[in-house]
Amino acid sequence: MTTEWEKCLNGDLYDAHDATFKTHKAQTYTFLNAYNQTAYDSGQLATNY
């Protein structure tokens, strides 16, 4: 059986509310929040995500 993630990658119809996508969205939000709070000239990578 094909997962919703595999369906998405194949270009097939998929359930965008699947737990996989919710997890990816939460991880992305956390990373981008840390990234956006990092000063441009700080010289450090955002590692608190």
Buried (B, 14 or more C-beta within 10 A) or exposed (E): EEEBEEBBEEEEEBEEEBEBBEEEEEEEEEEEEBEEEBEEEEEEEBEEE
